[in-house]
Amino acid sequence: MDAKLSDKPGRRPSTATVVQEGTIVSDPADAELLAAMGYKQELRRHYSTVQVFAIAFSIMGLLPSIASTLSFSIPAGPVGMVWGWFVASFFIFIVGLAMADLASAMPTAGGLYWWTHYFAADKYKRSLSFLVGYSNTLGLIGGICSIDYGFALMLLSLISIARDGEWSASRPIVYGTYAACVFSHGIIATFFGRIMPKIQSACIYANVGLVLATVIALPIGKAQNNGPVNSGGYVFGHTENLTTWPAGWAFMLAWLSPIWTIGAFDSCVHMSEEATHAARAVPLGVLWSIGSCWVLGFLCLCIIAAVINKDLTAVLNSSFGQPMAQIYYDALGKKGALGFMSILAIVQFFMGLSLVIAASRQSWAFSRDGALPFSSFFRHVSKRIRFQPVRMIWGVVVAAIVIGLLCLIDEAAASALFSLAVAGNDLAWGTPIFCRLVWGQDKFRPGAFYTGWMSKPIAITAIIYLFFAIILCMFPTTGPNPDPEDMNYTIVINSAVWLGALLYYALFARKWFTGPKMTVGSESESDQDVSNEQSDENSSPEAVEAK
């Protein structure tokens, strides 16, 4: 049965607490809004508004992400680094506003494909929601791959710095480090669910602290060790073009850094069923995370441009394998570079952890609706391990380890991990906004957050930008005639994902995939295990506290 949305999604009938199987789950407003979309409450709601924001902000991991993507922006010079970030972030914020409208009205873990199904025309809704679900699922897993691959490079660059650039990691070593990182994320996400919201809150302080420390330390170190910082004219007005593209297009390609960095705000949507007061918490989490990265990222890049070696080619081709490592080394020396790169690596590790959590929730929601292979297995929610989709956490981990094998091939294949995240998620974000604009304006009922009369212009701007961003990320970054090592395989990988999903739907899934399924009033496989686990649950500290 297709899910239906009530005309009053924002009702708050009381402030009493809903208790399910001896454990506090939600207040009735959240449970009722979720029920209006056809779903019963199965996950524990224990993420506050700040902690929902922290999930996205932690995944974005501002400074580590900037460090991982400097190779996209440095070729355009300081203007590309600084103003490319500012302009692209503005458009990303517009997308966030369009998503916030939808997230407030209909907060559910599988929001993107749910919204698509709800707003699209009847003859397209099933195929489009199927496509969006797969694009978003694989895009999030691709994000895990790219973040943890960046972590592996960052961690191994420490060894290179310690040995003064005389050692570099082979591809098997990089992959082994990457796989160990992903596996450790699965362990932590499974067994540390109790403290996960606190970990996310701590990540806010770690990210902001790292930004402030870098902004203060780099100019001081530059002045003490290598003379004065670069002038304001250089920072805000100097252009270069280290590609064979025209200078204007080199500037546009610099947008890839903020596009990849500020690319996880939909994780707030996927935490909707674990957020308290979700209709407010989720849209605020989306906008706070984008806005924070917009402002703090602009500040960081201004400072980086002020201290960077004007021989940008030397920075790009650093023997440390990381442009940011070279920037720290030039300004702060060996010990300073080791210290800051160590902290960067730690923060990036927790970025990957946060994305494993968000990706598992999206994938769990998609399996709840029967869309993924082995959905009946993966949609199980463990009552023993704090109402978490443990099987799906490990499904995501295994998928990331397998997809990560691409990094064993060459640098171009490794770069495909970045493109899978960017293009896949852009399509998943844009489709429900497009469907609402074209087919669903009359069906939309605003939630606690709403942009009012600006909602339609915002949606149009967001769609145009996302279409452009998908095309942009498919261009080779070095020039129009790349060799195999510099080729951008985004179009190959993402076309395989999109066409594969549509082909799978046309041949098989159309026979059984009917869109989001109602679970209100139904007995799920998770519920069947409750009686076997009730005695353990009732003796837990959480159950005693709830009673």
N, C-alpha and C positions, 0 to 999 in steps of 0.2 A: 504494500500500500504506500502511495506517495505521501510524504509528510506535508502537512498544511500549517500555515502560520495564522495565528489568531489576529483579530483586528486590534487587540490591545496588548502588545508584547511587553509593555513596560509596567504593568500593574504590580503594586506592592501591597498585598492584602494584610500582612501582619509582620511583626518582627520576631516571631517565634522561631525556634531552631528545629530543623528537620533532622531526626535521628534515624539512621538506617543500619540495621543489624548491629546495634550497640555502639555505633561510631558516628560522631558528628559529621554530617556531609554538607549541608547547605542551609541557608535560610529559605523560606518559602518563595520569596520573590524570584530568586535565581532558579529554583527548581520549577516554578510555574512557567517562567519564560522559556526554559528548556523544553518543558512538556508541551508548550504551545507549538514548538517546532517538531514535536513527535518523539522526543527522546526522554527517557527517564534518567535520573541522576545516578551515575555509577561510579564516578571518580570523586575523590575527597576534595572539597573546596577549602583550600588553606593558603591561597596566594592573595595577598593584599594588592591594592593598586600599585604601590611602590614595587612590590616583588614581581608583578606582571611586567612593569616597565623594566625591571632589572633583568628579566629573561632576555628581552630584545637587546637592551644595552650591553649586556654581557656577551651575547652572540656577536654583536657588531665589534666589540673589543677594539675601540677606536684606534689607539696607537699601534697595536700589533697589526691591525688590518691595513692601516696606512703603510706600515713597514713592508707588508707583504705585497702591496700593489704600487709602490713607488715607481716600478719599472714602466707602468702605464703612463704616469704623469710627468716624470723627469724629462722625457724626450721633447716635450713642448716648452721646457724651461720654466722659470718661476711663475710666469703668467698662467701656464697650463696647470701647474700645481695648485696655485692659490685661487685664481678666479675660476678655473675649471671646477674645483671643488665647490665653490660658493654657488655658481649658477646651477650645476647639476643637483646640488642639495635642495635648492629652491623647488625644482620640479619634483624631486622625490617627496618633499613635504606636501605638495599638491596631491600626489598619489595617496599619501597617508591620510589626508583629509577625506578623500573619496572613500577610502577603506574604513575610516572611523565612522562615517555615516552608517555604513552597512553593519559594522561590527557592533555598534550600539543597538541597532534595531533587532539584530538576529545573532546573538553571541553563541556560537557552537564551535567545537573543536575542528570540525570539517567545514568551516565557514565558507571557504572559497568555492568549493564545488557545490555546497548546499545552496549558496546564493545563486550560483549559475543555474542550477536546476529550478529554483523557485521563480526566477525572473525570465528565463528564456522562453521563446515560443514553444508550444507543445511538441512540434515535430523535431526540434533541435535539442530540447532540454536534456534528454538522456545521454546523447552522444557528447554534447558539450561538457556536461558535468563529469562524465567519465574521462574525457580528455584533460580537463582542469585538475581532477583528482590525481591522475597519473603524473601530469606535468609538475604539480606542486610537490607530490611525494618524492619523485626522483630529483627535483630541484633541491629540496631540502637535504636529501642524502648526498647530492653533489656538493652542497654547502659544507657538510661534515667532511667530505673528502678534501675539499680545498683548504678548509681551516686547519685540519690535522696534518695535511701535507705541508702547509706553511709552518706549522709548529715543528714538524720534523726538520725542515730546513733551518729554522731559527735555532733549535736546540743544537744541531750539528755545527752551526756557524760558531758556536761558543768554542768548540774544539779547534776550529780553524783560527779563531782569534787568539786563543791560548798558544797556538803553535805559529803565530805570526804569519798566517796565510800559507804555510807550507804543507798543509793537509787539506784535502777535500773529500767529502763522502761519496762513495760510489752509489749507484742507483739501488742495488740490493740493500745497502745499509740504510738508505733513506726510506725505502719501503718497509723494512723491518721495524724501524723507529715509528713510522706512521701506523703500522698495524698494531703495535703494542699500545700506542696512544688510544686508538679507537677501542681496543679491547678493555683498557682500563676505564674508559668512559662508561662502557656497559656495566662494569662492576659497580662503579660509584652510583650510576643512575638507578641501579636495581636495589642496592642495599642501604643507600643513604637518603632515601626519600624523605625521612623525617626531618632532616636538617637542610634539604635542598632549598627551600625558600630563604633560609638564612645565608646559605652559600651565595645565592643570587644577590641578596642585599649587600654582602661583603664585596661582591664583584663591582658594585657601583663605586665604592670607596677605592678599590684597587685601580680601576680604570681612570677615575678622576685624579687620584693621587699620582699615577704614572704620568698623566698628561702634564700636571702642574710641575712635577719634578723635572720633566724633560724641558718644558718651556723656560724654567729658571736655569737649569744646569747648562744647556747647550750654549746660550750666548755668553755666559760667564766663562765657560771652558774655552770657547773660541777666542775671546778677548785675551785670556791669559796665555794661551798656547800658540795661536796662529794669527794674532793681530786682530784688527777691528772686524766687526760683523759687516755683512754686505749692506749696501745702502738701501734706503726705501725705494729709490728708483729702480734698483735691480730686482728687489722682491716683488714689487707691484707692477713693474712695467717692462721687464726684460723677457724677450721671447727667444726661443731657439727652436730648431727643427732637426732632430736627430733621426728622423725617418725620411723616406723618399716620397711621402705624401705631401700635398700642398700644406703650407703652414696652418691654414684655417682648419683643415681636417685633423692635423696633428693635435690642435687644441681640443677638438671634439673627442678624440680618442683618449685625452687626459681625463675625460668624464668617467672612464671605466673604473678609476680608483674609487670615487665616491659611490658609483653604481654598485660595485661589489661590496664595499664597506657597509653602506647604509642599506643593506639588503635583507635584513632579517626581521623587519617590523611585523610581518605577518605571523611571527611566532607568538605574539600576544593573542592573536585570534585562536591559535591552536591550544592555548591555555585557558580558553573561555570556560570550560567545564570544571576547572579547578580554581577559578577566580571568584572571590567574594564580590558581590555587587558588580557582576560582569558587564552589564550595560554601560556602566561608567568606567570601570577599571580598564577594560580592553581598549576603547578608543583613546583614553588618556595615555595608556602605555605605548600605543602606536605613535602618538604625536610627541610625547616627551622624548622617546628614544631617537626619533628622527631629528627633532629640534636640538637636542643635546649634542648629537654628532655633527650637525651642521655648524654650530657655533664653535665647539671645542676643536673640531677638525680644521676649521678655517684658522683658528689661533695656532694650532700645531704646525700647519703647513707654512704659515707666515714665518714662524721661528726657524723651521727647517730650511726654508729658502734663504733666510738671513745668515745661516751658518754654513750652508753647503759649499763644497769646493766648486768654483766656477768652471772647472773642467768636468762637466757633467758626464762625459763619456767614461772618465776614470771612476766615477761613483757607480755608474751602471755596471761596469765590468769589474767590480771589486773582487779581489781574490778571496774575500770572505764569503762570497756567494749571496750576499745580502746588502743592498744599497744602504739600508738604515744602519747596519753594523759599521759600514765605512764612515757614515756621517758621525756616529757616536765616537768612533776611533779617532777621527780627525780632530774633533772638538775636545774630547775628554781623555784621550789616551787609551792604552790597553786595558787598564784596570777599570776605568769608567765605562768603556764599551762592554766589558764582560759583565759588570754589575747591571747596567741597564738592559742588555740583551737577555740576561737571566730573568729579570722581572717581566720583560716582554713575553718570553717563552711561557712563563707561569700563567700570565693573563690569557695568552692564546690557548693554553691547555683548557682553561675553564670556558673559553668561548666554545670550543668543540663540545664540551660536556653539556652546556646549555642547549646547543643545537640538537644533540642526540635526544634530549628530553622533548623539545618542540617537535622534531621530526617523528618521534615515536607516537606522539599524540595525534598528529595529522594522519599518520598511517593507520593508527588504531581506529580513528573515526571512519576512515575509508573502508577498513575491513569490517567494521560494525555494519556498514551498508552493503556488505557482500561483494565489494568490487575487486579486492585483491585476491590473488591465488591463496588458497588455504585460509580464507577469511574466518571460517568457523574456529580454526585453531588460534589465529592471531588476535581475534577480538576478545579473548578471555581477559578478564580483570582479576588480578590476584587479591583475594581478601587477606591472605597471610602477610603479604608484603605491601601493606599500606595502600590498598586500592589502586594499584598501578598496573598498567598493561605490560607486564614483564616480558611476555613472549614477543610482543612487538618491539620492545626495546632491543632485544637480541636479534630480531629479524633485521632491524635497521643497522645494527652493528655489523652483522655478517654481510649485508649488502654493501656497506661502505668499504669493508675490507676487500671484497671481491672487485668492486669498481676501481678501488685504489691501485689495482694491478697495472692500470694504465701508466702510472708513473715509472714503471720499469722499462717502458719502451723508449721514450725520448722526451725532451722538454716540451715539444708541441703537444704530445699526448697528455703530459702532466697539466699543461695549460687548459686542456679540455675539461678538467675537473672544475676550474673556475667558470667556464662558459656554461656548463650544465646547470650550475646554480643560478646564474644570472638570467639567461634566456628562458629557462624553465619556469622560474618564479615570475618573471615579467609577464609571461603569457597567462599564468594562473591568477595574477593580480588584475590584469586588464580585462579578462573575459567577463567576470561577474559585473564589473563596473559598466562594461559595454552592454551587457544583457539588461541591466536595470535601466540604462539610458534609452535603449531602443525598444524594448518590449515591456518593461516592468515598472514604468513610472507610476501607473495607477495602483500597483500592488504594494508600493513601498509605504511603510508606516514608520515615521521617525522614532528613534529611541531617546534615551536620556541625553545623548550628544547629537546635534544636528547643525549643519552649516546653513540651513535656511534657504533663502532665495539664491545663494551662491552655489548651492549643491550641484545644479546642472552644469554651469560653466566650469566648476572644478572637475566634474566627471569628464567633460569633453577634453579639457586640458590634460588630464591624467592619461586618457586613452591615446591621445596624439603623442605624448611624451613616451609612453611605454612601447608604442609601435616603433618609434625612432630608436629607443634603447635596444630593442631586440635586433634591429638591423645593425646598429653601431657595434654591438659585441660580436658580430660575425665577420668584421673586417680584420685582415692581418694587421698587426700593430706596427710592423716595421716598414711596410710599403706595399705597392700594388702588385709586385712581382716576387712573391716570397719563394724561398726554396723549401724543401720538405720540413726542415727543422723550424722554420718560422711560420709555417702555414697555420691558419686558424681553422680548427676542425669543428667549431661550434655548429655550423650549419649541418654538418654530417651527423653529429651526435644528437642534436636536438630534433632534427628531422626524423631520425630513427626513432626517437622517443615518441614524438607526436604522431607520425604516420603509423608506427607500431601500435600505439594505443587505439587509434581509430580503426586500424585493421583488425585488431583483437576484438574490438566492440562489434564491428560489422560481421565478423565470422562467427563469433561465439557469444560475447557478453550481451548482445542485444536480446538474446533468448531468455536471459535470466536477470540482467541488471535493469531494475525499474527506477533507479534513483534512490534518494535517501529513504530508509525504511523506518517506520514507526516502531519504537521499542516501549512506548508507554503502554502498560497493560499486558505486555508480553513477558514470558519467562525466558530469559537469556541463559546461555550456557554458564555464565558466571553465577547466576542465581542458584543453579542446581547444586553448586558446591558449598553453599552457605551452611547447610545443616551439618556437613562434615567438619566445618571449620569454626562453628559457632562457639564451641567450648574454649578454643584457643583465643578467639577474638574477645570473648567476654572477660577473660582473665588478663588481657593486656592493660597497660597503664592508661592507654587512650580510652578504652571502653569504660574503665573504672571512673575516669575523669568525666566522661560524658554522662554516665549515670548519676 
